[in-house]
């Protein structure tokens, strides 16, 4: 089982393997999480969560995502 992380980072780099991207991410603790929201990071390379303000930045290639 993966280690759960506190939701304290304000900028997170993600890869094509994380798509479709949503915040909070699956490895984040749930006790202080906001509702899940899907973020279109693949469109511009960056996305900002409207709930917590975390900025996600897409790094690397995206394969097979429409």
Secondary structure, 3 states (H helix, E strand, C coil): CCCCECCCCCEEEECHHHCCEEECCCCECCCCCCCCEEECHHHHCEEECCCCCCEEEECCCCCCCC
